[in-house]
Amino acid sequence: MRHELSLEPVDEIDADARVCHYDELDEAAKERLPLIADGEEGVDGSVVEGFGACDVVKYTDYYEVSSS
């Protein structure tokens, strides 16, 4: 099943946001992160799970994670 996942660059991060760094993600999430950051949204559930503990991911910038 495909899920929608997006990463939006953010300049400010809420104090209570769960921030994950790229190297903390599982391998599936690491592989897809550059593509998702470039606008690809449809991903497998395992990739969504890889971002599950994160509100924001630190990669080349800070990205807010949202999924549906």
Stockholm file with secondary structure:
# STOCKHOLM 1.0

chainA/1-68         MRHELSLEPVDEIDADARVCHYDELDEAAKERLPLIADGEEGVDGSVVEGFGACDVVKYTDYYEVSSS
#=GR chainA/1-68 SS CEEEEEEEECSCCCTTCCEEEGGGSCHHHHHHHHHHHTTCCEEEHHHHHHTTTCSEEESSSEEEEEEC
#=GC SS_cons        CEEEEEEEECSCCCTTCCEEEGGGSCHHHHHHHHHHHTTCCEEEHHHHHHTTTCSEEESSSEEEEEEC
//
